[in-house]
């Protein structure tokens, strides 16, 4: 279905509210509708669709807000992780200036991927490799990067990775809520479409009543 803007969604909900509310409260409309087989039970079913759509729209707005917050938090933590990793790599280059081949063999020589998820995976492997190689760890320790300092720098990476997972979960929730919203709005649109057609027949000689239904 086409992309639904907030203005379009609000217009659809507003139309439904006017139609169902006045169809139920206006005695003459109720009588004319009843003659077309549209009784209160039928109208109330439409009201239920309207209410379900309202809930779905509100849930999507909430999910999108949560996604925006999660994304902002992730970006902030990633911005802190990148310099931390670069500091470690710079000290590595200083500690082993003539052993680039060995560092490359260990996966420590080249640039890390640019894409955030792959970058974090590579950064985590970097710290695992550093801990697994005692001689490299010793070389770093000579420049102040002992076990505690490495753990401090790694914490930035782990925080960014955790924030990324939260962000991905939030994206999934937002996508799901969008699907649920669109399904609810479609159901409401279909129901209202049928009732509008019947209203135009039932109220063909009643322009004031049609206007009361927003027609």
HELIX and SHEET records of a PDB file:
HELIX    1   1 UNK A    6  UNK A   25  1                                  20    
HELIX    2   2 UNK A   27  UNK A   35  1                                   9    
HELIX    3   3 UNK A   40  UNK A   95  1                                  56    
HELIX    4   4 UNK A  100  UNK A  105  1                                   6    
HELIX    5   5 UNK A  116  UNK A  132  1                                  17    
HELIX    6   6 UNK A  134  UNK A  141  1                                   8    
HELIX    7   7 UNK A  147  UNK A  202  1                                  56    
HELIX    8   8 UNK A  207  UNK A  212  1                                   6    
END                                                                             
